[in-house]
């Protein structure tokens, strides 16, 4: 801060989620003075209501599933006697709090001034924060206010019978039955978790397949895996009515054939997407306006700078192609901080941002889908390799696949163009996507990958074999 004016700084960041605190930390490391305003808790949705607590609970679900697999497939006579829900919640909360304290500590060490309070724009370089007053930014302002769950018209969450994805894991106890509305990543993960914990689960998605933004084969393999686990998957179906009961919900769902199904469940979990948060931000005071969907679009995507010079946007406030993922917002924060520091920084390559669904089975993808490549009129080669074709895949015994899409620039049948997309379904594929991210991000060709040896026996051998085949060297043609 200025020694003469403590309310003048270099950068003001509004929002302390992943996009906001990554911007603040990087800017501070570059010698800029930073004020970060957050009206709730540092870490935002990802740390407190999304990524971290949900993955902690999904890990517990994996342990429960592992005990069932040990008994049913491997002859290990183990059972789950009971579930100590308070103990599980305590472990989850400990993990969240440790992460929270870690981020807060990093900000303190970096010299970032964190203010608790609602921030509102008062001009293109000024922000008013709660009781702290008005602050002026010499370099710029960063909007990182995040998103909240969408709700359907006429349907309100009560935290018990009807819950959003933000509060699903914080509702009291575990229900015996759940109707999950929304077959995107969040809905699929919560459906998977509740099934592992013994609930009867129905998963309803209006589109014709699960994960409708992913490759068609990903949605198909995922649905197969979820159905095998006993989850009732209803795609192409729409919620047409709800009735609150004393101990649950009665919902009416229209199927693709026009049939009306009545489904009763203890809990209706609404996961139909997220909407940007701009309430109270007073965009107009700085000469800005949200678009019809609530996003604040940059005028310059290479700098994530709005039409008002010096005001930048990161995270869920950005429209597509930003995917609204925490790891993308980290990259956006680095880009904006370096831009404000006057450093050259490469624009975020959204095509190379990995996408992961942490259900059982998991999905992980990067790059274009087959449909997207064909819609662009590209000549492509596609190879699909089942995980069960590898020894480690047989050990896991849970199916899954690797699908690789590459440009077909060669005349000999092999794919000699760049790799356009990689799509995985199966156990722990979230830990396998980093290799494919580099392949797509570096515009590698199948032959570039085929020369590298994958360890045996591993699931990643299926990735290697898929590239060997596209390069015309495969031992197992699929």
C-alpha positions in Angstrom: 0.0 0.0 0.0 1.0 3.6 -0.4 2.6 4.9 2.7 0.5 8.1 2.4 -2.7 6.4 1.4 -3.2 2.8 2.7 -6.3 2.5 0.5 -4.3 2.8 -2.7 -2.8 -0.4 -4.1 -1.6 -1.9 -7.4 -4.3 -4.7 -7.8 -7.7 -5.3 -6.3 -9.1 -8.8 -6.6 -12.8 -9.3 -5.9 -13.4 -12.9 -4.8 -11.2 -15.4 -2.9 -11.8 -18.6 -4.8 -9.3 -20.5 -6.9 -9.2 -17.8 -9.6 -9.0 -14.9 -7.2 -6.4 -16.2 -4.8 -4.2 -17.6 -7.6 -4.3 -14.1 -9.2 -3.4 -12.5 -5.8 -0.6 -14.9 -5.0 1.1 -14.6 -8.4 0.7 -10.8 -8.5 2.2 -10.5 -5.1 5.1 -12.8 -6.1 5.8 -10.3 -8.9 6.2 -7.4 -6.5 2.7 -6.0 -6.9 0.7 -4.8 -3.9 -2.6 -6.6 -3.7 -5.9 -6.3 -1.9 -8.2 -9.3 -2.0 -11.8 -8.9 -1.0 -13.9 -11.9 0.0 -17.4 -11.8 1.6 -17.3 -15.5 2.8 -14.3 -17.8 3.1 -11.0 -17.8 1.3 -11.0 -20.7 -1.1 -14.5 -20.2 -2.5 -16.9 -22.9 -3.7 -14.2 -25.3 -4.8 -12.6 -25.6 -1.4 -15.6 -25.3 0.9 -18.6 -26.7 -1.1 -17.3 -28.3 -4.2 -14.1 -29.9 -5.4 -12.4 -30.7 -2.1 -15.2 -31.8 0.2 -16.9 -33.8 -2.6 -13.6 -35.6 -3.6 -13.0 -36.4 0.1 -16.4 -38.0 0.2 -15.9 -39.8 -3.1 -12.7 -41.3 -1.7 -14.7 -42.7 1.2 -17.1 -44.1 -1.4 -14.2 -45.8 -3.2 -13.2 -47.5 0.1 -16.8 -48.8 0.6 -16.8 -50.0 -3.0 -13.4 -51.7 -2.5 -14.7 -53.7 0.4 -17.6 -54.9 -1.7 -15.2 -55.9 -4.6 -12.9 -57.6 -2.2 -15.7 -59.8 -1.0 -17.5 -60.5 -4.2 -14.6 -60.8 -6.6 -11.5 -61.7 -4.6 -12.7 -63.9 -1.8 -11.8 -61.5 0.9 -14.5 -62.0 3.5 -14.9 -58.4 4.5 -18.1 -56.5 5.2 -19.1 -52.9 6.1 -20.7 -53.3 9.4 -21.9 -49.7 9.6 -21.1 -46.2 8.5 -20.0 -43.6 11.1 -21.4 -40.6 9.3 -20.1 -38.0 11.9 -16.6 -39.5 11.7 -16.7 -39.3 7.9 -17.9 -35.7 8.0 -15.2 -34.8 10.6 -12.4 -36.2 8.3 -13.8 -34.3 5.4 -14.0 -31.1 7.3 -10.5 -31.5 8.6 -9.2 -31.8 5.1 -11.1 -28.7 4.0 -9.9 -26.7 7.0 -6.3 -27.7 6.5 -6.5 -26.5 2.9 -8.3 -23.4 3.9 -5.6 -22.5 6.5 -2.9 -23.4 3.9 -4.3 -20.9 1.4 -4.8 -18.2 4.0 -1.3 -18.7 5.2 0.1 -18.4 1.7 -1.7 -15.1 1.2 -0.4 -13.8 4.5 3.2 -14.8 3.7 2.9 -13.2 0.3 1.8 -9.9 1.8 -1.7 -10.0 0.3 -4.1 -7.8 2.3 -7.3 -9.8 2.7 -10.5 -8.0 3.5 -13.7 -9.6 4.7 -16.7 -8.0 3.2 -18.8 -7.5 0.1 -17.1 -5.6 -2.6 -18.7 -3.3 -5.2 -17.3 -1.4 -8.0 -17.5 2.4 -7.7 -15.6 3.2 -10.9 -13.1 1.7 -13.4 -10.3 1.8 -10.8 -12.2 2.0 -7.5 -13.8 -0.6 -5.2 -15.8 -0.2 -2.0 -15.3 -3.1 0.4 -17.6 -3.6 3.4 -16.6 -1.6 6.4 -13.1 -1.1 5.1 -14.1 1.7 2.7 -13.0 2.6 -0.8 -9.8 1.4 -2.4 -8.1 2.5 -5.6 -6.1 0.2 -7.9 -3.2 1.7 -9.9 -2.8 -1.3 -12.2 -6.2 -3.0 -12.3 -9.1 -4.8 -10.9 -9.8 -8.5 -11.2 -13.3 -9.9 -11.0 -13.4 -13.4 -9.6 -16.8 -13.7 -7.9 -17.5 -17.3 -9.0 -20.9 -19.0 -9.4 -23.8 -20.6 -7.6 -26.0 -23.6 -8.4 -28.9 -23.0 -10.7 -32.4 -23.9 -9.6 -35.5 -24.7 -11.7 -38.4 -22.3 -11.7 -40.9 -23.1 -8.9 -38.5 -25.4 -7.1 -36.7 -24.2 -3.9 -34.0 -25.9 -1.9 -34.8 -26.6 1.7 -31.6 -28.3 2.6 -33.3 -31.6 3.5 -35.7 -32.9 0.8 -34.5 -30.6 -2.0 -30.8 -29.8 -2.1 -28.4 -28.2 -4.5 -25.0 -29.5 -5.3 -23.5 -26.8 -3.0 -25.3 -28.3 0.1 -25.8 -31.9 -0.9 -23.0 -33.3 1.2 -23.9 -31.0 4.2 -27.5 -32.2 4.5 -28.1 -34.2 7.7 -27.2 -37.9 7.3 -27.5 -40.1 4.2 -30.8 -40.7 2.4 -32.0 -44.2 1.5 -33.0 -42.9 -2.0 -32.0 -40.0 -4.2 -33.3 -38.6 -7.4 -30.4 -36.7 -9.1 -31.5 -34.1 -11.6 -28.7 -33.4 -14.1 -26.3 -35.7 -15.8 -23.3 -33.4 -16.1 -20.2 -34.0 -14.1 -21.6 -32.8 -10.7 -24.8 -34.8 -11.0 -23.0 -38.0 -12.0 -20.5 -37.6 -9.1 -23.3 -37.2 -6.6 -25.2 -40.1 -8.1 -22.1 -42.3 -7.8 -21.4 -41.3 -4.2 -24.9 -42.0 -2.9 -25.0 -45.3 -4.7 -21.7 -46.3 -3.1 -23.3 -45.4 0.3 -26.2 -47.7 -0.3 -28.9 -45.4 -1.6 -31.3 -46.2 -4.4 -30.4 -43.7 -7.1 -32.2 -42.4 -10.2 -30.2 -40.1 -12.4 -32.2 -38.0 -14.9 -30.7 -36.0 -17.7 -32.7 -34.0 -20.3 -30.1 -34.6 -23.1 -29.8 -37.8 -24.9 -26.7 -39.0 -23.0 -24.8 -38.4 -19.8 -22.0 -35.8 -19.9 -23.5 -34.2 -23.1 -20.5 -32.0 -23.6 -18.2 -35.0 -23.8 -17.6 -37.5 -26.6 -20.5 -39.7 -27.3 -18.6 -42.9 -26.5 -17.7 -41.4 -23.0 -21.3 -40.9 -22.2 -22.2 -44.4 -23.4 -19.5 -46.2 -21.5 -20.2 -44.1 -18.3 -23.9 -45.0 -18.5 -23.1 -48.6 -18.9 -20.8 -48.5 -15.8 -23.4 -46.7 -13.7 -26.2 -49.0 -14.7 -24.0 -52.0 -13.8 -23.8 -50.5 -10.3 -27.5 -50.4 -10.0 -28.1 -46.7 -10.8 -31.3 -46.1 -12.8 -30.1 -43.8 -15.6 -32.8 -42.0 -17.6 -31.4 -39.8 -20.4 -33.6 -37.8 -22.8 -36.0 -37.3 -19.8 -37.4 -34.2 -18.2 -38.8 -33.3 -14.8 -42.4 -32.2 -15.3 -43.6 -31.9 -11.7 -42.6 -32.2 -8.1 -44.6 -32.6 -4.9 -43.0 -32.2 -1.4 -43.8 -35.0 1.0 -43.3 -35.0 4.7 -40.2 -37.2 4.3 -39.2 -36.7 0.7 -40.2 -35.8 -2.8 -42.6 -37.2 -5.4 -41.4 -36.3 -8.9 -42.9 -36.8 -12.3 -40.5 -37.5 -15.2 -41.4 -37.6 -18.9 -39.4 -40.2 -20.8 -38.3 -40.0 -24.5 -41.3 -42.1 -25.4 -43.7 -39.6 -23.7 -44.4 -41.8 -20.7 -44.9 -40.1 -17.3 -43.0 -41.9 -14.6 -43.6 -41.1 -10.9 -40.5 -41.4 -8.8 -40.4 -41.0 -5.0 -37.2 -40.4 -3.2 -36.1 -39.1 0.2 -34.0 -36.4 -1.5 -34.1 -34.5 -4.8 -30.6 -33.3 -5.7 -30.7 -30.5 -8.3 -27.5 -30.4 -10.4 -28.6 -28.6 -13.6 -25.6 -26.2 -13.9 -24.2 -23.1 -12.3 -24.8 -19.4 -12.8 -22.3 -16.6 -12.5 -22.5 -14.4 -9.3 -22.6 -10.7 -10.0 -25.2 -9.5 -7.5 -24.0 -6.5 -5.5 -21.0 -6.1 -7.8 -22.5 -3.0 -9.5 -20.9 -3.5 -12.8 -22.5 -0.5 -14.3 -20.5 1.8 -12.0 -17.4 0.8 -13.8 -18.9 0.9 -17.3 -19.5 -2.9 -17.5 -22.5 -5.1 -18.0 -23.2 -8.8 -17.8 -24.4 -10.7 -20.9 -27.8 -12.4 -21.1 -26.5 -15.4 -19.2 -24.8 -13.4 -16.5 -21.2 -13.7 -17.7 -18.8 -10.8 -18.0 -17.1 -11.4 -21.3 -13.5 -10.2 -22.0 -12.9 -7.9 -25.0 -9.4 -9.4 -25.2 -9.2 -13.2 -24.4 -5.4 -13.1 -24.7 -5.4 -10.9 -21.5 -8.8 -11.7 -20.1 -9.4 -7.9 -20.1 -12.9 -6.4 -20.4 -13.9 -3.5 -22.6 -12.9 -1.3 -19.7 -9.1 -1.2 -19.7 -7.6 -2.5 -16.5 -10.6 -4.6 -15.4 -10.0 -8.3 -15.9 -12.1 -11.4 -15.4 -11.2 -15.0 -14.2 -13.0 -18.1 -13.2 -16.8 -18.8 -13.4 -17.6 -15.3 -14.4 -16.1 -16.0 -17.8 -18.3 -17.4 -20.6 -17.2 -20.3 -22.8 -14.7 -21.3 -24.0 -13.6 -21.0 -20.3 -14.9 -24.3 -18.9 -15.7 -23.2 -15.4 -13.2 -25.6 -13.8 -10.9 -24.8 -10.9 -7.7 -25.7 -12.7 -8.6 -23.5 -15.6 -9.2 -20.6 -13.2 -5.7 -21.1 -11.7 -4.2 -20.7 -15.2 -6.4 -17.6 -15.8 -5.2 -16.1 -12.6 -1.6 -16.5 -13.5 -2.2 -15.0 -16.9 -4.0 -11.9 -15.5 -1.4 -11.4 -12.7 1.4 -11.5 -15.2 -0.4 -9.2 -17.6 -1.0 -6.7 -14.8 2.7 -6.9 -13.9 3.6 -6.0 -17.5 5.0 -9.4 -18.3 4.4 -11.3 -21.6 2.1 -14.3 -20.9 0.7 -16.9 -23.2 -3.2 -17.0 -23.5 -4.9 -19.9 -21.9 -5.2 -22.8 -24.3 -8.8 -23.9 -23.5 -8.6 -26.9 -25.9 -5.9 -28.4 -23.7 -7.7 -28.0 -20.4 -8.5 -31.5 -19.0 -12.0 -32.4 -17.9 -12.6 -35.0 -15.2 -15.6 -36.6 -13.6 -14.7 -38.4 -10.4 -17.5 -41.0 -10.4 -17.1 -44.7 -10.5 -16.2 -45.3 -13.3 -14.3 -42.1 -13.8 -14.0 -40.1 -17.0 -11.2 -37.9 -18.2 -10.9 -36.0 -21.5 -8.9 -33.4 -23.2 -9.3 -31.8 -26.6 -12.0 -32.3 -29.2 -14.7 -34.9 -29.4 -15.1 -37.0 -32.5 -18.3 -35.1 -33.3 -16.6 -31.7 -33.0 -13.8 -32.8 -35.3 -16.2 -34.1 -37.9 -18.3 -31.0 -37.7 -15.3 -28.9 -38.4 -14.9 -30.9 -41.6 -11.6 -32.5 -40.6 -10.3 -35.8 -42.0 -9.6 -37.8 -38.9 -8.6 -41.2 -37.7 -10.1 -42.7 -34.5 -8.9 -45.6 -32.4 -10.6 -47.0 -29.4 -8.9 -49.4 -27.0 -10.7 -51.2 -24.2 -9.0 -51.2 -20.9 -9.9 -54.9 -20.5 -7.5 -55.6 -23.4 -4.6 -54.9 -21.0 -3.6 -57.2 -18.1 -4.1 -54.4 -15.5 -7.5 -53.7 -17.0 -8.4 -57.4 -16.4 -7.2 -57.1 -12.8 -9.4 -54.2 -12.2 -12.3 -55.9 -14.0 -14.4 -52.7 -14.4 -14.3 -52.1 -18.2 -13.6 -48.7 -19.6 -11.8 -47.5 -22.7 -9.3 -45.1 -24.3 -10.4 -43.2 -27.4 -7.9 -41.2 -29.4 -8.8 -38.8 -32.3 -6.1 -37.6 -34.6 -5.9 -35.8 -37.9 -5.5 -38.2 -40.8 -2.9 -36.4 -43.0 -1.2 -39.5 -44.3 -1.8 -41.5 -47.4 -0.9 -44.9 -45.9 -3.9 -45.3 -43.6 -2.1 -44.2 -40.5 -2.7 -40.9 -38.7 0.2 -38.6 -39.3 -1.5 -35.4 -38.2 -1.8 -33.9 -34.8 -3.7 -35.5 -31.9 -7.0 -33.7 -31.5 -8.5 -35.4 -28.5 -8.1 -38.1 -26.0 -11.0 -39.6 -24.0 -10.8 -42.0 -21.1 -13.4 -44.0 -19.1 -12.4 -46.4 -16.3 -10.9 -46.7 -12.8 -8.6 -43.9 -11.7 -8.4 -42.4 -15.2 -8.2 -38.9 -13.6 -4.6 -39.8 -12.8 -3.9 -40.8 -16.4 -5.1 -37.7 -18.2 -1.9 -35.6 -17.6 0.0 -37.4 -20.4 -2.8 -36.8 -22.9 -3.0 -33.1 -21.8 0.6 -32.7 -22.8 0.1 -34.6 -26.1 -2.8 -32.4 -27.1 -1.3 -29.2 -25.8 2.0 -29.7 -27.6 0.3 -30.7 -30.9 2.0 -34.1 -30.8 1.4 -36.7 -33.5 0.7 -40.4 -32.8 4.2 -41.4 -34.0 5.6 -39.0 -31.4 3.8 -40.8 -28.6 4.2 -44.3 -30.1 8.0 -44.2 -29.6 7.6 -43.9 -25.8 7.3 -47.0 -23.7 4.5 -47.4 -21.2 5.1 -49.4 -18.1 3.7 -53.0 -17.9 1.3 -53.9 -16.4 -0.5 -50.6 -16.1 -3.8 -49.1 -17.4 -1.8 -46.5 -19.3 -0.6 -49.3 -21.6 -4.0 -48.9 -23.3 -3.1 -45.2 -24.0 0.2 -46.3 -25.5 -1.4 -49.1 -27.6 -4.1 -46.7 -29.0 -1.3 -44.4 -30.3 0.7 -47.3 -31.6 -2.3 -48.4 -33.7 -2.8 -44.9 -35.0 0.8 -44.7 -36.0 0.5 -48.0 -37.9 2.5 -50.0 -35.4 -0.2 -51.5 -33.2 0.0 -55.1 -32.0 -3.7 -55.2 -31.1 -6.0 -53.6 -33.7 -9.2 -52.2 -32.4 
